[in-house]
Amino acid sequence: MSVAEVLSFDLRLELPGFTLQGAAEIPLRGITVISGRSGSGKTTLLRALAGLEPRARGHVRFGRQDWTRLPPEKRQVGFVFQDGRLFRHMNVERNIRYGARRRATPESELREVIRALDLEGMLGRKPASLSGGEARRVALARALASRPRVLFLDEPMVGLDPDRRGEVLPYITRAADEFGLAVLYVSHSQFEKGLLADRELPVAGGRIGTMRDGPARLELPVAEAGGGQVVFRVGGERLALPGEGEAGQLWELRPGHGSILAGAHPGATTAAAVLPVEAAGRGEAPRRIRVRVAGQEFSVPGERDYAPGEKLWLICPRLRGRWRGGWAQKEK
């Protein structure tokens, strides 16, 4: 991968009773989830990359630009903290415009951010009147309004119940897609990682691990819809998910963790879905196999090599689908 396409670092940060150390190259596209248990060093890593830990030693490069001695305000990082940190004396619009003012963001771009986060109807409200999910969307909009080169999200779903998380998470993927931003997302949640991650960077005990592929993604058009279901067809297989949609709508499907490859159809099964795929080679990470389906490639766990073009079946214990409005989930 070209040096211009990665955020690369090699850091060591010594704090009282704790040391963070490691190196990685993070692709400047999609969503990278920095995972690990509480206290493992995830947030500390994010702060060090943003320039908020002056005691950090080593180097940080964003593409061809050396960030090592660059102050935080020069790194053009959009940072969303756990608590959102909205200004309580300002209404929603003024909070967002505060982010825009830092970079002299054009009015047209500001309006695009407000539209993408569905905030048009709450611009006059104060933070105290917002739900937890609404406040997270405003914090995300404020960060986007500052025209960042990369977006850092530090466990932004903390304190939200599952329903509110389900409302906010699609806006994060929308932000990454519509604004073409690389996102570094700190979380210890398997649910959030399964829905968001293009790749995962684990951190444990202050040690930064090896990058690994995220869950598979597959984009498919809806074949038919109605009765609270959307239906997709893949290689003669019929896949149905709960949700509202319409024929031709493009959805993103994600087989969940625990999906396995098989050389033959498993027959009757309690799996959420069985997808016909063909082998396409080794994945970038260890013990991953790239497969091809409907003209698209992604990687899944695999212990052995398969000949390119070999016909296989991907058995998915879970299958989730997303269109702009949110996520549908099928579990067995």
Contacts in CASP RR format, 6 or more apart in sequence:
PFRMAT RR
TARGET T0000
AUTHOR 0000-0000-0000
METHOD contacts of the structure
MODEL  1
MSVAEVLSFDLRLELPGFTLQGAAEIPLRGITVISGRSGSGKTTLLRALA
GLEPRARGHVRFGRQDWTRLPPEKRQVGFVFQDGRLFRHMNVERNIRYGA
RRRATPESELREVIRALDLEGMLGRKPASLSGGEARRVALARALASRPRV
LFLDEPMVGLDPDRRGEVLPYITRAADEFGLAVLYVSHSQFEKGLLADRE
LPVAGGRIGTMRDGPARLELPVAEAGGGQVVFRVGGERLALPGEGEAGQL
WELRPGHGSILAGAHPGATTAAAVLPVEAAGRGEAPRRIRVRVAGQEFSV
PGERDYAPGEKLWLICPRLRGRWRGGWAQKEK
1 25 0 8 1.000
1 27 0 8 1.000
3 61 0 8 1.000
3 63 0 8 1.000
3 64 0 8 1.000
4 63 0 8 1.000
4 64 0 8 1.000
5 27 0 8 1.000
5 28 0 8 1.000
5 29 0 8 1.000
5 63 0 8 1.000
6 25 0 8 1.000
6 26 0 8 1.000
6 27 0 8 1.000
6 28 0 8 1.000
6 61 0 8 1.000
6 63 0 8 1.000
7 25 0 8 1.000
7 26 0 8 1.000
7 28 0 8 1.000
7 49 0 8 1.000
7 60 0 8 1.000
7 61 0 8 1.000
7 62 0 8 1.000
7 63 0 8 1.000
7 150 0 8 1.000
7 182 0 8 1.000
7 184 0 8 1.000
8 23 0 8 1.000
8 24 0 8 1.000
8 25 0 8 1.000
8 26 0 8 1.000
8 60 0 8 1.000
8 61 0 8 1.000
8 63 0 8 1.000
9 22 0 8 1.000
9 23 0 8 1.000
9 24 0 8 1.000
9 48 0 8 1.000
9 49 0 8 1.000
9 58 0 8 1.000
9 59 0 8 1.000
9 60 0 8 1.000
9 61 0 8 1.000
10 22 0 8 1.000
10 23 0 8 1.000
10 58 0 8 1.000
10 59 0 8 1.000
11 20 0 8 1.000
11 21 0 8 1.000
11 22 0 8 1.000
11 23 0 8 1.000
11 45 0 8 1.000
11 48 0 8 1.000
11 49 0 8 1.000
11 56 0 8 1.000
11 57 0 8 1.000
11 58 0 8 1.000
11 59 0 8 1.000
11 60 0 8 1.000
11 208 0 8 1.000
12 19 0 8 1.000
12 20 0 8 1.000
12 21 0 8 1.000
12 22 0 8 1.000
12 56 0 8 1.000
12 57 0 8 1.000
12 58 0 8 1.000
13 19 0 8 1.000
13 20 0 8 1.000
13 21 0 8 1.000
13 44 0 8 1.000
13 48 0 8 1.000
13 53 0 8 1.000
13 55 0 8 1.000
13 56 0 8 1.000
13 57 0 8 1.000
14 55 0 8 1.000
15 44 0 8 1.000
15 55 0 8 1.000
18 41 0 8 1.000
18 44 0 8 1.000
18 206 0 8 1.000
19 206 0 8 1.000
20 41 0 8 1.000
20 44 0 8 1.000
20 45 0 8 1.000
20 48 0 8 1.000
20 56 0 8 1.000
20 206 0 8 1.000
20 208 0 8 1.000
21 206 0 8 1.000
21 207 0 8 1.000
21 208 0 8 1.000
22 207 0 8 1.000
22 208 0 8 1.000
22 209 0 8 1.000
23 208 0 8 1.000
24 201 0 8 1.000
24 208 0 8 1.000
24 209 0 8 1.000
24 211 0 8 1.000
25 211 0 8 1.000
26 32 0 8 1.000
26 182 0 8 1.000
26 184 0 8 1.000
26 199 0 8 1.000
26 201 0 8 1.000
26 211 0 8 1.000
27 182 0 8 1.000
27 198 0 8 1.000
27 199 0 8 1.000
28 62 0 8 1.000
28 63 0 8 1.000
28 150 0 8 1.000
28 182 0 8 1.000
29 180 0 8 1.000
29 182 0 8 1.000
29 198 0 8 1.000
30 176 0 8 1.000
30 180 0 8 1.000
30 181 0 8 1.000
30 182 0 8 1.000
30 183 0 8 1.000
30 198 0 8 1.000
31 172 0 8 1.000
31 173 0 8 1.000
31 176 0 8 1.000
31 183 0 8 1.000
31 185 0 8 1.000
31 196 0 8 1.000
31 197 0 8 1.000
31 198 0 8 1.000
31 199 0 8 1.000
32 182 0 8 1.000
32 183 0 8 1.000
32 184 0 8 1.000
32 185 0 8 1.000
32 197 0 8 1.000
32 198 0 8 1.000
32 199 0 8 1.000
32 200 0 8 1.000
32 201 0 8 1.000
32 211 0 8 1.000
33 185 0 8 1.000
33 186 0 8 1.000
33 187 0 8 1.000
33 192 0 8 1.000
33 193 0 8 1.000
33 196 0 8 1.000
33 197 0 8 1.000
33 199 0 8 1.000
33 200 0 8 1.000
33 201 0 8 1.000
33 214 0 8 1.000
34 42 0 8 1.000
34 45 0 8 1.000
34 46 0 8 1.000
34 184 0 8 1.000
34 185 0 8 1.000
34 186 0 8 1.000
34 187 0 8 1.000
34 200 0 8 1.000
34 201 0 8 1.000
34 202 0 8 1.000
34 203 0 8 1.000
35 42 0 8 1.000
35 187 0 8 1.000
35 188 0 8 1.000
35 193 0 8 1.000
35 200 0 8 1.000
35 201 0 8 1.000
35 202 0 8 1.000
35 203 0 8 1.000
36 42 0 8 1.000
36 188 0 8 1.000
36 202 0 8 1.000
36 203 0 8 1.000
36 204 0 8 1.000
37 188 0 8 1.000
37 204 0 8 1.000
38 188 0 8 1.000
39 205 0 8 1.000
40 203 0 8 1.000
40 204 0 8 1.000
40 205 0 8 1.000
40 206 0 8 1.000
41 203 0 8 1.000
41 205 0 8 1.000
41 206 0 8 1.000
42 155 0 8 1.000
42 186 0 8 1.000
42 187 0 8 1.000
42 188 0 8 1.000
42 203 0 8 1.000
43 154 0 8 1.000
43 155 0 8 1.000
43 186 0 8 1.000
44 53 0 8 1.000
44 206 0 8 1.000
45 203 0 8 1.000
45 208 0 8 1.000
46 79 0 8 1.000
46 152 0 8 1.000
46 154 0 8 1.000
46 184 0 8 1.000
46 186 0 8 1.000
47 53 0 8 1.000
48 56 0 8 1.000
48 60 0 8 1.000
49 60 0 8 1.000
49 67 0 8 1.000
49 77 0 8 1.000
49 152 0 8 1.000
49 184 0 8 1.000
50 72 0 8 1.000
50 75 0 8 1.000
50 77 0 8 1.000
50 79 0 8 1.000
50 152 0 8 1.000
51 60 0 8 1.000
51 67 0 8 1.000
51 70 0 8 1.000
51 71 0 8 1.000
51 72 0 8 1.000
51 75 0 8 1.000
52 72 0 8 1.000
58 68 0 8 1.000
59 66 0 8 1.000
59 68 0 8 1.000
60 66 0 8 1.000
60 67 0 8 1.000
60 68 0 8 1.000
61 67 0 8 1.000
61 68 0 8 1.000
62 75 0 8 1.000
62 149 0 8 1.000
62 150 0 8 1.000
67 75 0 8 1.000
75 149 0 8 1.000
76 103 0 8 1.000
76 146 0 8 1.000
76 147 0 8 1.000
76 148 0 8 1.000
76 149 0 8 1.000
76 150 0 8 1.000
77 148 0 8 1.000
77 149 0 8 1.000
77 150 0 8 1.000
77 151 0 8 1.000
77 152 0 8 1.000
78 143 0 8 1.000
78 144 0 8 1.000
78 146 0 8 1.000
78 148 0 8 1.000
78 150 0 8 1.000
78 151 0 8 1.000
78 152 0 8 1.000
79 143 0 8 1.000
79 152 0 8 1.000
79 154 0 8 1.000
80 136 0 8 1.000
80 139 0 8 1.000
80 140 0 8 1.000
80 143 0 8 1.000
80 151 0 8 1.000
80 152 0 8 1.000
80 153 0 8 1.000
80 154 0 8 1.000
80 156 0 8 1.000
81 139 0 8 1.000
81 154 0 8 1.000
81 156 0 8 1.000
82 154 0 8 1.000
82 155 0 8 1.000
82 156 0 8 1.000
82 158 0 8 1.000
84 135 0 8 1.000
84 136 0 8 1.000
84 139 0 8 1.000
84 156 0 8 1.000
85 139 0 8 1.000
86 95 0 8 1.000
86 127 0 8 1.000
86 135 0 8 1.000
86 138 0 8 1.000
86 139 0 8 1.000
86 142 0 8 1.000
87 94 0 8 1.000
87 95 0 8 1.000
87 98 0 8 1.000
87 127 0 8 1.000
88 126 0 8 1.000
88 127 0 8 1.000
88 128 0 8 1.000
90 98 0 8 1.000
90 126 0 8 1.000
90 127 0 8 1.000
91 123 0 8 1.000
91 124 0 8 1.000
91 125 0 8 1.000
91 126 0 8 1.000
92 119 0 8 1.000
92 122 0 8 1.000
92 123 0 8 1.000
92 124 0 8 1.000
92 125 0 8 1.000
92 126 0 8 1.000
92 127 0 8 1.000
92 130 0 8 1.000
92 138 0 8 1.000
93 123 0 8 1.000
93 124 0 8 1.000
95 127 0 8 1.000
95 138 0 8 1.000
95 142 0 8 1.000
96 110 0 8 1.000
96 113 0 8 1.000
96 114 0 8 1.000
96 119 0 8 1.000
96 123 0 8 1.000
96 138 0 8 1.000
96 141 0 8 1.000
96 142 0 8 1.000
96 145 0 8 1.000
97 110 0 8 1.000
97 145 0 8 1.000
98 142 0 8 1.000
99 105 0 8 1.000
99 142 0 8 1.000
99 143 0 8 1.000
99 145 0 8 1.000
99 146 0 8 1.000
100 109 0 8 1.000
100 110 0 8 1.000
100 145 0 8 1.000
100 146 0 8 1.000
102 146 0 8 1.000
103 145 0 8 1.000
103 146 0 8 1.000
103 147 0 8 1.000
105 145 0 8 1.000
105 146 0 8 1.000
105 147 0 8 1.000
109 145 0 8 1.000
109 147 0 8 1.000
110 145 0 8 1.000
113 141 0 8 1.000
113 144 0 8 1.000
113 145 0 8 1.000
113 179 0 8 1.000
114 120 0 8 1.000
114 123 0 8 1.000
114 141 0 8 1.000
116 144 0 8 1.000
116 171 0 8 1.000
116 174 0 8 1.000
116 175 0 8 1.000
116 178 0 8 1.000
116 179 0 8 1.000
117 137 0 8 1.000
117 138 0 8 1.000
117 140 0 8 1.000
117 141 0 8 1.000
117 144 0 8 1.000
117 171 0 8 1.000
117 174 0 8 1.000
117 175 0 8 1.000
118 137 0 8 1.000
118 171 0 8 1.000
119 137 0 8 1.000
119 138 0 8 1.000
119 141 0 8 1.000
122 130 0 8 1.000
122 134 0 8 1.000
122 138 0 8 1.000
127 135 0 8 1.000
127 138 0 8 1.000
130 138 0 8 1.000
131 164 0 8 1.000
132 159 0 8 1.000
132 160 0 8 1.000
132 164 0 8 1.000
133 160 0 8 1.000
133 164 0 8 1.000
133 167 0 8 1.000
133 168 0 8 1.000
136 156 0 8 1.000
136 157 0 8 1.000
136 160 0 8 1.000
136 168 0 8 1.000
137 168 0 8 1.000
137 171 0 8 1.000
139 156 0 8 1.000
140 153 0 8 1.000
140 156 0 8 1.000
140 171 0 8 1.000
140 172 0 8 1.000
140 175 0 8 1.000
143 151 0 8 1.000
144 151 0 8 1.000
144 175 0 8 1.000
144 179 0 8 1.000
144 181 0 8 1.000
148 181 0 8 1.000
149 181 0 8 1.000
150 181 0 8 1.000
150 182 0 8 1.000
150 183 0 8 1.000
150 184 0 8 1.000
151 175 0 8 1.000
151 176 0 8 1.000
151 181 0 8 1.000
151 182 0 8 1.000
151 183 0 8 1.000
151 184 0 8 1.000
152 183 0 8 1.000
152 184 0 8 1.000
152 186 0 8 1.000
153 172 0 8 1.000
153 183 0 8 1.000
153 184 0 8 1.000
153 185 0 8 1.000
153 186 0 8 1.000
154 186 0 8 1.000
155 186 0 8 1.000
155 187 0 8 1.000
155 188 0 8 1.000
156 168 0 8 1.000
156 172 0 8 1.000
156 185 0 8 1.000
157 164 0 8 1.000
157 165 0 8 1.000
157 168 0 8 1.000
157 169 0 8 1.000
157 187 0 8 1.000
157 189 0 8 1.000
157 192 0 8 1.000
160 168 0 8 1.000
162 191 0 8 1.000
165 191 0 8 1.000
165 192 0 8 1.000
166 326 0 8 1.000
166 327 0 8 1.000
167 326 0 8 1.000
169 192 0 8 1.000
169 195 0 8 1.000
169 196 0 8 1.000
169 326 0 8 1.000
169 327 0 8 1.000
170 322 0 8 1.000
170 324 0 8 1.000
170 325 0 8 1.000
170 326 0 8 1.000
170 327 0 8 1.000
172 183 0 8 1.000
172 185 0 8 1.000
172 196 0 8 1.000
173 195 0 8 1.000
173 196 0 8 1.000
173 322 0 8 1.000
174 324 0 8 1.000
175 181 0 8 1.000
175 183 0 8 1.000
176 182 0 8 1.000
176 183 0 8 1.000
185 192 0 8 1.000
185 196 0 8 1.000
185 197 0 8 1.000
187 193 0 8 1.000
187 196 0 8 1.000
190 257 0 8 1.000
193 200 0 8 1.000
193 214 0 8 1.000
193 215 0 8 1.000
194 214 0 8 1.000
194 215 0 8 1.000
194 254 0 8 1.000
194 256 0 8 1.000
194 257 0 8 1.000
194 320 0 8 1.000
195 254 0 8 1.000
195 320 0 8 1.000
195 322 0 8 1.000
195 327 0 8 1.000
197 214 0 8 1.000
197 215 0 8 1.000
198 214 0 8 1.000
198 217 0 8 1.000
199 211 0 8 1.000
199 212 0 8 1.000
199 213 0 8 1.000
199 214 0 8 1.000
200 211 0 8 1.000
200 212 0 8 1.000
200 213 0 8 1.000
200 214 0 8 1.000
201 208 0 8 1.000
201 209 0 8 1.000
201 211 0 8 1.000
202 208 0 8 1.000
202 209 0 8 1.000
202 210 0 8 1.000
202 212 0 8 1.000
203 209 0 8 1.000
210 285 0 8 1.000
210 286 0 8 1.000
211 285 0 8 1.000
212 285 0 8 1.000
212 286 0 8 1.000
212 288 0 8 1.000
213 283 0 8 1.000
213 284 0 8 1.000
213 285 0 8 1.000
213 288 0 8 1.000
213 299 0 8 1.000
214 299 0 8 1.000
215 254 0 8 1.000
215 255 0 8 1.000
215 256 0 8 1.000
215 257 0 8 1.000
216 254 0 8 1.000
216 255 0 8 1.000
216 256 0 8 1.000
216 259 0 8 1.000
216 298 0 8 1.000
216 299 0 8 1.000
216 300 0 8 1.000
217 252 0 8 1.000
217 253 0 8 1.000
217 254 0 8 1.000
217 298 0 8 1.000
218 252 0 8 1.000
218 253 0 8 1.000
218 254 0 8 1.000
218 255 0 8 1.000
218 275 0 8 1.000
218 293 0 8 1.000
218 294 0 8 1.000
218 296 0 8 1.000
218 298 0 8 1.000
219 250 0 8 1.000
219 251 0 8 1.000
219 252 0 8 1.000
219 253 0 8 1.000
219 296 0 8 1.000
220 232 0 8 1.000
220 234 0 8 1.000
220 250 0 8 1.000
220 251 0 8 1.000
220 253 0 8 1.000
220 294 0 8 1.000
221 232 0 8 1.000
221 247 0 8 1.000
221 248 0 8 1.000
221 249 0 8 1.000
221 250 0 8 1.000
221 251 0 8 1.000
222 230 0 8 1.000
222 231 0 8 1.000
222 232 0 8 1.000
222 245 0 8 1.000
222 246 0 8 1.000
222 247 0 8 1.000
222 248 0 8 1.000
222 249 0 8 1.000
222 250 0 8 1.000
222 251 0 8 1.000
223 231 0 8 1.000
223 232 0 8 1.000
223 233 0 8 1.000
223 247 0 8 1.000
223 248 0 8 1.000
224 230 0 8 1.000
224 231 0 8 1.000
224 247 0 8 1.000
225 231 0 8 1.000
225 243 0 8 1.000
225 244 0 8 1.000
225 245 0 8 1.000
225 246 0 8 1.000
225 247 0 8 1.000
225 249 0 8 1.000
226 245 0 8 1.000
228 242 0 8 1.000
228 243 0 8 1.000
228 244 0 8 1.000
229 240 0 8 1.000
229 241 0 8 1.000
229 242 0 8 1.000
229 243 0 8 1.000
230 240 0 8 1.000
230 241 0 8 1.000
230 243 0 8 1.000
230 244 0 8 1.000
230 245 0 8 1.000
230 249 0 8 1.000
230 251 0 8 1.000
230 328 0 8 1.000
231 238 0 8 1.000
231 239 0 8 1.000
231 240 0 8 1.000
232 238 0 8 1.000
232 239 0 8 1.000
232 240 0 8 1.000
232 241 0 8 1.000
232 251 0 8 1.000
232 253 0 8 1.000
233 239 0 8 1.000
234 275 0 8 1.000
234 276 0 8 1.000
234 293 0 8 1.000
234 294 0 8 1.000
235 276 0 8 1.000
235 294 0 8 1.000
236 276 0 8 1.000
237 273 0 8 1.000
237 274 0 8 1.000
237 275 0 8 1.000
237 276 0 8 1.000
239 253 0 8 1.000
239 273 0 8 1.000
239 275 0 8 1.000
239 319 0 8 1.000
240 330 0 8 1.000
241 253 0 8 1.000
241 319 0 8 1.000
241 320 0 8 1.000
241 321 0 8 1.000
241 328 0 8 1.000
241 329 0 8 1.000
241 330 0 8 1.000
242 328 0 8 1.000
242 329 0 8 1.000
242 330 0 8 1.000
243 328 0 8 1.000
245 323 0 8 1.000
249 323 0 8 1.000
250 323 0 8 1.000
251 321 0 8 1.000
251 322 0 8 1.000
251 323 0 8 1.000
252 321 0 8 1.000
252 322 0 8 1.000
252 323 0 8 1.000
253 319 0 8 1.000
253 320 0 8 1.000
253 321 0 8 1.000
253 322 0 8 1.000
254 319 0 8 1.000
254 320 0 8 1.000
254 321 0 8 1.000
254 322 0 8 1.000
255 273 0 8 1.000
255 275 0 8 1.000
255 300 0 8 1.000
255 314 0 8 1.000
255 316 0 8 1.000
255 318 0 8 1.000
255 319 0 8 1.000
256 316 0 8 1.000
256 317 0 8 1.000
256 318 0 8 1.000
256 319 0 8 1.000
256 320 0 8 1.000
257 318 0 8 1.000
258 301 0 8 1.000
258 316 0 8 1.000
258 317 0 8 1.000
258 318 0 8 1.000
259 300 0 8 1.000
259 301 0 8 1.000
259 314 0 8 1.000
259 315 0 8 1.000
259 316 0 8 1.000
259 317 0 8 1.000
260 300 0 8 1.000
260 301 0 8 1.000
260 302 0 8 1.000
260 314 0 8 1.000
260 315 0 8 1.000
261 277 0 8 1.000
261 289 0 8 1.000
261 291 0 8 1.000
261 300 0 8 1.000
261 301 0 8 1.000
261 302 0 8 1.000
261 306 0 8 1.000
261 312 0 8 1.000
261 313 0 8 1.000
261 314 0 8 1.000
261 315 0 8 1.000
262 312 0 8 1.000
262 313 0 8 1.000
262 314 0 8 1.000
262 315 0 8 1.000
263 311 0 8 1.000
263 312 0 8 1.000
263 313 0 8 1.000
264 313 0 8 1.000
265 274 0 8 1.000
265 313 0 8 1.000
266 274 0 8 1.000
266 313 0 8 1.000
266 315 0 8 1.000
267 274 0 8 1.000
269 315 0 8 1.000
270 332 0 8 1.000
271 315 0 8 1.000
271 316 0 8 1.000
271 317 0 8 1.000
271 332 0 8 1.000
272 316 0 8 1.000
272 317 0 8 1.000
272 318 0 8 1.000
272 319 0 8 1.000
272 330 0 8 1.000
272 331 0 8 1.000
272 332 0 8 1.000
273 316 0 8 1.000
273 319 0 8 1.000
273 330 0 8 1.000
274 313 0 8 1.000
274 314 0 8 1.000
274 315 0 8 1.000
274 316 0 8 1.000
275 293 0 8 1.000
275 313 0 8 1.000
275 314 0 8 1.000
275 316 0 8 1.000
276 293 0 8 1.000
276 311 0 8 1.000
276 312 0 8 1.000
276 313 0 8 1.000
276 314 0 8 1.000
277 291 0 8 1.000
277 292 0 8 1.000
277 293 0 8 1.000
277 311 0 8 1.000
277 312 0 8 1.000
277 313 0 8 1.000
277 314 0 8 1.000
278 291 0 8 1.000
278 292 0 8 1.000
278 293 0 8 1.000
278 309 0 8 1.000
278 310 0 8 1.000
278 311 0 8 1.000
278 312 0 8 1.000
279 289 0 8 1.000
279 290 0 8 1.000
279 291 0 8 1.000
279 292 0 8 1.000
279 306 0 8 1.000
279 307 0 8 1.000
279 308 0 8 1.000
279 309 0 8 1.000
279 310 0 8 1.000
279 312 0 8 1.000
280 290 0 8 1.000
280 291 0 8 1.000
280 292 0 8 1.000
280 297 0 8 1.000
280 308 0 8 1.000
280 309 0 8 1.000
281 289 0 8 1.000
281 290 0 8 1.000
281 305 0 8 1.000
281 306 0 8 1.000
281 308 0 8 1.000
282 288 0 8 1.000
282 289 0 8 1.000
282 290 0 8 1.000
282 305 0 8 1.000
283 289 0 8 1.000
283 290 0 8 1.000
283 299 0 8 1.000
284 299 0 8 1.000
285 299 0 8 1.000
287 301 0 8 1.000
287 302 0 8 1.000
287 303 0 8 1.000
288 299 0 8 1.000
288 300 0 8 1.000
288 301 0 8 1.000
288 302 0 8 1.000
289 299 0 8 1.000
289 300 0 8 1.000
289 301 0 8 1.000
289 302 0 8 1.000
289 305 0 8 1.000
289 306 0 8 1.000
290 297 0 8 1.000
290 298 0 8 1.000
290 299 0 8 1.000
291 297 0 8 1.000
291 298 0 8 1.000
291 299 0 8 1.000
291 300 0 8 1.000
291 312 0 8 1.000
291 314 0 8 1.000
292 309 0 8 1.000
293 314 0 8 1.000
300 314 0 8 1.000
306 312 0 8 1.000
317 331 0 8 1.000
317 332 0 8 1.000
318 329 0 8 1.000
318 330 0 8 1.000
318 331 0 8 1.000
318 332 0 8 1.000
319 329 0 8 1.000
319 330 0 8 1.000
320 327 0 8 1.000
320 328 0 8 1.000
320 329 0 8 1.000
320 330 0 8 1.000
321 327 0 8 1.000
321 328 0 8 1.000
321 329 0 8 1.000
322 328 0 8 1.000
END
